[in-house]
Amino acid sequence: STVNSAGNYSMETLNFTDWSQAGNAPQYYLDQSGIGGGYTAAPEIFYFAPQHLWYLVYQTGNASYSTNPDITNPAGWSAPKNFYSGEPPIIQQNIGSGYWVDMSVTCDSANCYLFSSDDNGHLYRSQTSLANFPNGMSQPVIAMQDSNPYNLFEASHVYTVAGTNTYLLMVEAIGGSGHRYFRSWTAPSIAGPYTPLAASESAPLAGAADVSFNGTPWTQDISHGDLIRSTTDQTLTINPCKLQFLYQGKDPSAGGNYNDLPWRL
């Protein structure tokens, strides 16, 4: 996700072969592709093997997606299409002063599930069959909720844990000191039920309490990101023996408007 001084959100891609090259990788802004201009943010990407297509799922005020047959061609993304005709009623009824954000898709051998958040303590889940994806997405249901919106804030992902019959859910939370961290749960199916794993600020999946640095920590926030997957496909499979997390953080002394914060990957 990118944001400019006017507060306009967009997306970009970077291409490199080693993490040491990331900081100098060319940045391609996706408003130059078929996605075009307008509000787009919070991308998730996967290769949908049944269709031999790459999917980019993101937020536009709706839950949207674009496709591309060749991920090496960033100009090749299609124009946005929506999973829904508008904001679903259950989200309108529960969103309060929040925002409908951070859509992500995970599939098993039969179904594809769309998760999203409302910054108001609700995690939503929809589904359609693997054969019908991306069409036919059901009306969302509340998959999880918390009376404290900060405990279940945004940036959800569900991963398939390789070599197990387990799925890992992670959701970004805001701690008592205002810093971001990730809580986690596991389940025997994508639809749940979910059991807490590392789900507190003092013992998080990833947060200031368990992330170490060489020298002075450059961030106390472990915020929106993605676990590095062992496959590229729609199962979002991770290797539990080699967990790596790409996240955003910022200078602990930085403050002010969220869009002006100096987030770094």
Secondary structure in CASP SS format (residue, H / E / C, confidence):
PFRMAT SS
TARGET T0000
AUTHOR 0000-0000-0000
METHOD secondary structure of the structure
MODEL  1
S C 1.00
T E 1.00
V E 1.00
N C 1.00
S C 1.00
A C 1.00
G C 1.00
N C 1.00
Y E 1.00
S E 1.00
M C 1.00
E E 1.00
T E 1.00
L E 1.00
N C 1.00
F C 1.00
T C 1.00
D C 1.00
W H 1.00
S H 1.00
Q H 1.00
A H 1.00
G H 1.00
N H 1.00
A C 1.00
P C 1.00
Q E 1.00
Y E 1.00
Y E 1.00
L H 1.00
D H 1.00
Q H 1.00
S C 1.00
G C 1.00
I C 1.00
G C 1.00
G C 1.00
G C 1.00
Y C 1.00
T C 1.00
A E 1.00
A E 1.00
P E 1.00
E E 1.00
I E 1.00
F E 1.00
Y E 1.00
F E 1.00
A H 1.00
P H 1.00
Q H 1.00
H C 1.00
L E 1.00
W E 1.00
Y E 1.00
L E 1.00
V E 1.00
Y E 1.00
Q E 1.00
T C 1.00
G C 1.00
N C 1.00
A E 1.00
S E 1.00
Y E 1.00
S E 1.00
T E 1.00
N E 1.00
P C 1.00
D C 1.00
I C 1.00
T C 1.00
N C 1.00
P H 1.00
A H 1.00
G H 1.00
W C 1.00
S C 1.00
A C 1.00
P C 1.00
K E 1.00
N E 1.00
F C 1.00
Y C 1.00
S C 1.00
G C 1.00
E C 1.00
P C 1.00
P H 1.00
I H 1.00
I H 1.00
Q H 1.00
Q H 1.00
N H 1.00
I C 1.00
G C 1.00
S C 1.00
G C 1.00
Y C 1.00
W C 1.00
V E 1.00
D E 1.00
M E 1.00
S E 1.00
V E 1.00
T E 1.00
C E 1.00
D C 1.00
S C 1.00
A C 1.00
N E 1.00
C E 1.00
Y E 1.00
L E 1.00
F E 1.00
S E 1.00
S E 1.00
D C 1.00
D C 1.00
N C 1.00
G C 1.00
H E 1.00
L E 1.00
Y E 1.00
R E 1.00
S E 1.00
Q E 1.00
T E 1.00
S E 1.00
L C 1.00
A C 1.00
N C 1.00
F C 1.00
P C 1.00
N C 1.00
G C 1.00
M C 1.00
S C 1.00
Q C 1.00
P C 1.00
V E 1.00
I E 1.00
A E 1.00
M E 1.00
Q E 1.00
D C 1.00
S C 1.00
N C 1.00
P H 1.00
Y H 1.00
N H 1.00
L H 1.00
F C 1.00
E E 1.00
A E 1.00
S E 1.00
H E 1.00
V E 1.00
Y E 1.00
T E 1.00
V E 1.00
A C 1.00
G C 1.00
T C 1.00
N C 1.00
T E 1.00
Y E 1.00
L E 1.00
L E 1.00
M E 1.00
V E 1.00
E E 1.00
A E 1.00
I E 1.00
G C 1.00
G C 1.00
S C 1.00
G C 1.00
H C 1.00
R E 1.00
Y E 1.00
F E 1.00
R E 1.00
S E 1.00
W E 1.00
T E 1.00
A E 1.00
P C 1.00
S C 1.00
I C 1.00
A C 1.00
G C 1.00
P C 1.00
Y C 1.00
T E 1.00
P E 1.00
L C 1.00
A C 1.00
A E 1.00
S C 1.00
E C 1.00
S C 1.00
A C 1.00
P E 1.00
L C 1.00
A E 1.00
G C 1.00
A C 1.00
A C 1.00
D C 1.00
V C 1.00
S C 1.00
F C 1.00
N C 1.00
G C 1.00
T C 1.00
P C 1.00
W C 1.00
T C 1.00
Q C 1.00
D C 1.00
I C 1.00
S E 1.00
H E 1.00
G E 1.00
D E 1.00
L E 1.00
I C 1.00
R C 1.00
S C 1.00
T C 1.00
T C 1.00
D E 1.00
Q C 1.00
T C 1.00
L C 1.00
T E 1.00
I E 1.00
N C 1.00
P C 1.00
C C 1.00
K C 1.00
L C 1.00
Q C 1.00
F E 1.00
L E 1.00
Y E 1.00
Q E 1.00
G E 1.00
K C 1.00
D C 1.00
P C 1.00
S C 1.00
A C 1.00
G C 1.00
G C 1.00
N C 1.00
Y H 1.00
N H 1.00
D H 1.00
L C 1.00
P C 1.00
W C 1.00
R E 1.00
L C 1.00
END
